[in-house]
Amino acid sequence: MILRHCPLPSVRALLLVAAAFLVAMVVAFDGRNPQPASADPAFGQVRPFPTSGVILQGHIFPFNVRMTTCADNAVIPTGDSTSATATTITDTTKNWTTNQWAGYDVQLTSGTQSPQWRTITSNTSNTLTVSTAWGGIVDTGTATSATTTTLTDLGSGWLGGEYTGYTLEMPSLGAGPNRVITTNNADTLTLPQWPALVTDTATSGTSTTLQDTSVSWTTNQWAGKAVQINSGGASVQSRRIASNTNNTLTIEGTWTTSGGGSATAATSTTMTDATQSWTVNAFANRRVDILTGVAAGDSRVITSNTATQLTVPAWDAGQTPAFGDLYRIVQPPTNTSAYIIRDGPSIGTAFQIRNVGTPAAGTDFQIFKSQCRPGGENITVTYDDAKFDVVLLGGVATSSTSTTLVDSSANFKVNSLVGSRVVITVGAGAGQTRTVVSNTKTQLTVTPAWTVVMPGSGSVYQVGGGQEGGFLTSTGRALSCPGGTIYGANTVNVDCVTLGSGGTNLPQGPTGIGNLVNVIFQGVNRGTATFTITAQVLEVDGTVIPADVLNATRRVILCPDSAPPASPDGLINVADLGTTAAAYGQQPGDPGYTQQKDPSEDGNINPADLGLVAAVFQKRCVQP
């Protein structure tokens, strides 16, 4: 109201003073903590973080969905069973108060029945009664790979030999393929063999098929079985067979994905992704699938590739990929792929491990209070694809150390990938996933350190896009996201589950606030857009925490760098704040009005615009 009665020169002078004050505030807070710690979600809740922000057009930024969890109380008493029934465990040396442990959990820590845990419903002076009978399902998971004698679930963190003698069940396959576990290590179960029903060599394949023209099968005789490629092209992979014709198997899902991203250009026989730095001809004879846009569903064999461009047989007329169309590169079977068809698991098969019997005399146990135990997440982020693109980067490593990965051909934006997850998809170190703590243009620094098998020269990696944030893994729980990241036209979905901590299978983890999901976006067009997050968190006992629907906003603005002289210096600084302030009151058509000075887009340069310019103070128009 006061500004309305002041002459414009006075208003501009006041705004220049305000600009100086805003700069001081920005420098003091450095822009790196846009919300105080109190803005983190309360226990058991999720929240986008931060909930708002200002992004320069063309800049890459992380979007995180955070969760707060708490630690369980320290283990309280321990015991040594003298007897047990299907739903009790007794230690005759105890003298507890009646029902003092009701609502707590009891964990078996030794013997053939460990490491089961149950909720205590009541207790007498020396006997605990538990919520469900001992035995039953003690762990679940999803196969990340399988052979004729093994099932692997990477990241499970099992104790060596802890499931020897237990039964592996795969409910979707019926009881026939069930096996008694011979032994196990941290992530692989060894089992009696599932014999091969067919042994042969493919003649060709697509992203979702394997063809063998030398056979003549009955339609769908292999539906529900597993196909396993043991050598040659596309080895070593296993997939569930969805259907078959006389000579072609159609699998569930796709063969292994070697990379992906978003097209930046295309011709009748090429597709370009200028963000990539591929090794020349690394993808020759693999397939590229177009996932969105007018060419969605189209697939071509790659004849050659440069650092940024794939060459393919001509696209169908009118179906050339366009800017922003998502794609993936797949490694399908070839005429060198030796395969078998068998019963048993394949990648993506859900399984459970069952134990039977009651705790024997002498079984050790401990009692603890589990206050919070998230067991999974289902997060969907919906965004405005007219203003934002999901950024999925990838390439081929040239070297690494125990905590770094180097791609000398990369051109990352410095520290734009902090908090993202990098996964090794092919080559040395394949299957490992780590969190990026910093990055230069060519190097990712990660935590925790790589295992003994580090990425090597030629290892294929992916970073960015939409990924689970690793938080439940950081609490000691083994995390499985069997469907991977699912991209829609304007959505990113991650669905993960976990049961038990890696070392002890206890359901608890440390106190902490962390990211459930990371998505890397790029601001492509100016304006304000809302992100809608639908988040559902599961507890390990199957309890569903009601889904939250949350909103966050980001405003994309044109770079306001307009410092005199005529050629800008590429850095938003005091001169740019002054230039915006000096244009106070200007509207479209006035000589001092530009869109860069009106980031609020209200058609009038005012204090709101000055605040938005201050929000990107000391940033560069071109992200370094």
N, C-alpha and C positions, 0 to 999 in steps of 0.2 A: 504493500500500500504506500509506504514512504517513497519507494523508488519511482512510483507512478508520478509523483509531483516534483521530481528532480529533473533538471535539464540533462540531456544525454551526456555531455562531457563529464558532468559530475558523477552520473551513474557509472560511466566507463571507468572513471578513476576509482570509485568504490569497488568495482568488480576486479580491477587490477590488484587492489589490496586483498580482496577475498581470494584471488588467484594465488597470491603469495602465501596466504594462510593455508589454503588447500595443499600447496606444494609441501609446506612444512609438515602438515599432517601425513601426507603420503610418504615423505621421506622417513618420518618417525616410525610409521607402522610398516613401511617397506612393501606394502601390498601383498605380503606373503601369507598373512593370516587374516583373511577377510571377515572371519567371524570369531568371536571369543570361544574359549573351550566350552563354556556353558551351553553353546548352541549344539553340542553333540547330543545324540538321542539318549533318552532315558533307557534304563535296562530293559532288554527285550524288545526294543523298538528300533526301527531303521529310519534313516533320514538321508536325503541328498546333501552333499557337502562340497562346496558351500551352496546355499540355496539360491544365490543370485550372483551376478558378476557381469563385467563388461569385457568384451573380446574384440580385438581388432580384426577386421576382415582379412581372411587368409591365414590367420594364426591357428595353430593347433593347441588344444587344451584338454586336460583330463577331466572327466566327469565321474564322480565316485558316489556310491551308495554305501553308507556307513551303518554299523551296528554297534551297540554297547552290550557286552556280556560281563558276567562277574565270575569270580572264582568260587569253587566249593570250599566249605570249611575244611580245615585240616582234618586228616583222618583222626578219629577219636579213639575208640577202643579196638583191640584186636582179640581174636579168639582162636581156639583150637577145638574143632568139633569132636564130640564123643559119639554122636549119632545124628541121623537125619532121616526125614521122610520126604515124600514128593514135594511138600511145601514148607518144611521146617528145617532148622539146623539147631542143634543143641550143644552147649558147652557146660557140663555139670560143675565146672569150677567157678561159674559166674554167680552173682547175686544182684541182678539188676532190679530196678523198680519197675513194677508192671507198666507196660506201654511207654516207657521212657524213650524207646527208639522208634515208636510208630512214626511213619513218614520219612525216616532215614533210609539209606540204601545200604545193603550188605554186599560185599565183593568177596568171591572165593579167590584166594591168592596162591594156592598150591593144589596139587592133586590133579587127577584126570578131568575133573569138572571145572577147573579154573580156566579162564578168568571170568566166569559168569558173575553177573550182579543182578540183584532183585530189590524192589522196594519193600520195606518192612511194613506190614499192616498192623502187627501187634507183637507184644513179647511178654513172657512170664519172667520169672527170676533167672531162668537159664536157657530159654528156648525162644528163638525168633521165628515168627510165621511170616512168610513172604507172599507177595501179590500173585505170582504165577509159579507153576511147578518148575523145579530144576530141570535142566536139560532144555530141549526145544531148540529154537533157532538162537545161536549165539553170535552170529555175524552175518551181514549181507554185503553185497557189492555188485559191481558190473565188470565183466571181463574186458580188459583192454587188449588182450591177445589170448590165443589158445593154440595148442597143438594136439596131437593124438594122445599125449600123456600129461599135459599140463594145462592149467588155467592161471593166467596172470591178471592181477588187479593192481596196477602201479600205484604206489603211495599208500598201500594198505597198512604197512607198519606192523605186520604180525610178528609175534615171537617165534623164533625157529623151533619147529616141531610141535607148536602148541595145539595144532588141530590134527595131529596124527591119530587115526582111528575114528575121527568124526566123519559124518556123511555130507558129501557135496550134493545139493539138490538144485535143480533148475526148473522151477515150477512151470515155465512156459513150454518145456520140452516133455513134460510127463515124467513118470518114474523110471522109464527104461534107461536113460543115460546116467542115472545117479551112480556115484562111485564112493567107495570108502577111501578117505585121504591117506596116502602112504606116508607122506611127510610134507613139510612146507618150510619156506624161508620167509623173508619179510614181505614179499608180494606175490609169490608163486606157490600154488598147490600142485603136488605131484600125485598122480592117480593111475590106476590101472588103465590100460589102453582102450581107446575107442577105435575099433578096427576100421580100416579103409573099406568102403563099399565100391568105390570106383577109383582107379589110378590111371591117369592119362595126361596128355599135353594139349593145352588150348591152341586154337588157331588164330584167335583174335579176341578183342573185348572192347567194351565201352566203359564209361564212368560207372555204370550200374550192371554190366553183364560180363559173362565169360562165354565164349562160343567155342565149340569143338565139333567141327564138321565131320569128324570120323565116326561119330556115334549116332544112335537112333533111339532116343529115350521115349518113354511114354510121358505124355503131358502131365506135369506136376508130380511125377513120381519122386522127385527129390525135394519137394517143398517142405520146409521146416528142418532139413538137414543142414550141415555145415559144409562149405567148400573152403579148402585150405590150399594155398599156393606155396609150394615148398622150395622152388628154385626157379630161376629165369626171371622174366619180366614180372614186376609187381610182387615179388617175394619179399618178406614172408608175411602173408596176410591171411586172415580167415574171416568169412562173412556168413551170415544166415541166408539160406536160399529162400526167396519169397515165392518163386514159381519157376517152371522150366518148360520149354518147348521140346521138340525132338532133338535139338542140338545146342540150345542156349539156356544158360542159367541166368536168372535175374535175381540180384541180391537185395537185401534190405540195406538202405543207405547207399553209400558210394565206396569205391576203393580209396586207398589212402590219398589224402589231399596234400599236395606238395607246396601249395602257396595260394594266395588269393589277394584281392584288393578291389580297387575301384578304377574303371577305365577313365583315362583323360582324353583319349582320341581314338579314332579307328578309321581304316579305309576298307575297301572291299575285300582285302586279303590280310589285313593286319589288325591288331589291337594294341594300343599303347597305354602304359601306366607310368607316367613320368616320375612317380615317387619311388620307383623300384631301382635296384642296382643288381640285376641278376647276372649270374655267370653266363657267358655266351654259350648258347646251345645246351644249357643244363636241362631244358624241358623238351628237347626234341623227342618226338614220338609219344609224348604224353598228351593228355586232352585238356582243353580249356572249356569249361562250362559257363555260360552266361546265366546269371541268376535273376536279374531284374531288367526292366526296360523292354523295348520292342523285341529284342532278341532273346528274351528270357526263355530258357529251355533249349536253346541252340547249343551245339557242342561240336568242336572241331579238333582234329589231330594236329598238334603243333609240329610244323616242319622245321622251324628254326626259331631262335630268339636272340635278340641283342640284350643290352643291359636294361632296356625299358620297353621293348617291343616284341610281340609274338607274331610270327608269320604263319598263316593257316590257309587251307583251301578256301575259296571264295565263300563269304557269307551269303545266305539266301537274299534274294532281291528284297529291298525294303526292311531288312532285318540286321543292318550293320549296327554293332554296339555303339551307344552314345556316351557322352561324358557323364560320369557318375554311376554307370551301370556296374553292379557288383559281379565279380567272376571268381572262379576257383580253378586251380590247376590240379588235375587228378592223374594218378599213375595206374592205368588199367592193365589188364592182362595182355600179353602179346603171344606170338607164335612160339615163344620160348618158355612159356609159363607151365611148369609141371605142377599138376594139381591132384588132389584127392577129394572125394566126397565121403563124409563120415557122419556118425552121430556125434552128440556132445556139443560143447560150447563153441561160440565164435565171438569175435569182437562185439561188444554191446549186449551179450547175454547176461541177464540178471540172475544172480545165484544167491543161495543161502547155505550156511554151514550149520548143521544140526548136531546136537549132542543129546545123549540119552543117559538115564541113570541118575542117582542121587549122590551127594557128597559122601565120600567114605570117611570113616573115623580117622582123625588125624589131619583132616583138611583145615588149612589155615584160612581165616577170614578177617575182614576189617569192616568197620561201620563208618559211614561218612554221610554228610548232609549235602545233597546236590541241590543247589539253589537255582542253577540255570544251566541248561545243556542243549544248545541249539544243535540240531542234527541235520539241517539242510536248508536250502534256500531256493526260491523260485522268484526271480526278479525279471520284470519286463520294463524296459525304458522306451517310452514312446516320444518321438521328437519331430520337429518340423524339418522335413528333408528339403524344403526350399531354402532354408537358412543354414543348415548344418549337414556335413557329410561325416560318416564314420570312417576313420582312418585306420587301415590295416596295413602294416608294413611287414616286410620280410626280406630275406636275402640269403646269402651263403657266407658263413664265417670264413675269415682268412686266418685267424689265430684266436687264442684265448689264454687266460690265466685261471687260477682257482676262483676268482671273483669277477672276471670280465669276459666279454665276447667282443671281438673286433671284426668289423666288416669294412675293409679299407675302401670299398667302392660306395659305401653308404653316405648319405647326406642328411642325417637326422637334425631336427631342430634342437639346439642345446637344451637339455633338461626338460624337454617337452614330454618325455616318456616316463618321468618319475612316477612311481606307483603302479606302472603297467606291469604285465606279466610277459616274460619272454619264454617261449617254448621251443625246444629243439625237436623238429619233426622228422628229420632224416639224417643219417650219418652218426658219427661218434657222439655219444651223449644223448641219443634220441630218447624222447619220453620225459626228459627232465624239464621242469618248469620253475622259474625263479622270478623274483620281484626286482624291478629296476630301481636302484636308489639314486643314480645319476647317469647322465649320458653326455658325451661330446658328439661331434658330427659323425664319428666313425666307431665309437666304443660305448658299450653298455656295461655299467658296473652293477652287479647283482648281489642279492642276499637271499638265502644263505649261499655258501660256496658250492660250486659244482661238486658232484661226487667224484670218485677216483677216475671215472670215465668222463673227461671234460670234452666239450665241443672241440672239434678239430677243424683244420682247413678242409672246407667242403661240406661241413655240417649245415643243413638248411634250418633256418629259424623263422619264427613269426613273432611279432610284437605289436601291441596296440589292438585296435578293433574293440570288440566287447568280450570281456573275460571275467571269470570269477576272480575276486580280489585276493584270494589266499588267506582270508582272515580265519576261517575255521581250521585251515591247515596250521596256521600259526598258533592255535590253541592246543595243538597236539592231536587233532582229529584227522583221520584219513578222509580226504575229500574225493568224491567221484562225480564227474559231470558227464554222464554217458552220452548225452545228445550234443555235446559241444555247445558252441554259440550259434543261435538261430537268428538269422537276419531277415526281417521283413522289409517292405518298402520304406517304412519309417519306424521300425522297432528293432530292438536288440533284446534277446531273451537268453538268460542263463538259468539252468535248472540243475542243482547239485544236491547230493545227499552224503551223509557221513554217519558212521556209527563207531564210537569208541576212539580212544586216543591210541596213537601208534605204539607207545611203549608198554602200556598196561591194560588197554581196553577199558579203563575207567571212563565214564562219560564226562568228567569235568575237565575244565581247562582254566587258564589263567584269566585274571581280571584284564579287561582291555577294551579299547575302542579301535575298530579297524574297518577296512573296506570289504564289503561282500562282493561288489562288482566294480570293475573299472571299465570305462569306455573312453576311447580317444576320439574326439571330434575336431573338425575344422570349421570355422565360421566362413561361410561362402557368400552370404548376402546380408546387407544391413537390415536391422530391425530387431524387435524383441520377440522371443519365442519361449514357449513353455515346454518343459520336459515333464512328462507324467510318469511316475514310477509306481508300478503295482508290485508290492513286495509281500511275499508270504514266507515265513520262517517256521520250520518244523523243529520239534524237540526229538531227541533220540528215542523216546518211548512212543513216538507216533503222534503226540499231541500237536495240534495245529494252532499256532499263534495266528489269530484272525488277520487276514490280509489288510495291509495299509495301502491306501492310494494317496500318493504324495505329489506335490508339484514343486518345481524349481524353475527359475528363469535365467536366461542369458541374453544380453543385448549385444548384437554385433554392430560395430560402428566403423565407418570409413576412417582411415588414418587422418587425424587432424593436423598433421605436420604441414605447416604453411609458413614457416619462419622465412622472413625476407633474407636475401634477395629472392628473385623469382624461382630459383631452383632450391627446393626444400633440402634439409640436411638429413632426413630419414629418421630423426630422433624427436620424440615429443618432449618438449622442454618448456621453460618459462616463456620463451618467445611465442610459442604456440598458444599458451594460456592468455598471453597478452593480446594476441591477434584475435582470439575468440571474444575476449572482453571488449576489445575496441569495436567489434561489430554488433554490440548490444542493440537490440531493437530492429535489426535488419530482417527483412522478409524476402521471400522469393521475388525476384525482379529488381530488388535494391542492389546497388553496385557492390556492397560489401558482403552480400549473402552468398554462401556456398554450402553445399550439403555437408562438407567436412566440418564446418563450424556449427552445424545444426544436428548433432548426433541424436538429440531427443526426437527429431523428425516431427516437431509440432509446427514447423513453418515460421518460427520466431526465435531468434537467437537470444537466449535469456540465461539466468543463473543455472538452470538445469543442465544446459549445454556445457557450461564451465565445469560443473561437477563431473560430467562424463569425460571431459578431456583430462581433468585431474586424475581420474581413475586409471588412465593408461599412461600417466606421467613416467618418463624415462624408458618407455618401451619404444621399439623400433618398428617402422612400417613393415619392413621385411623381417620376419622372425629369424634371428641368427641361428 
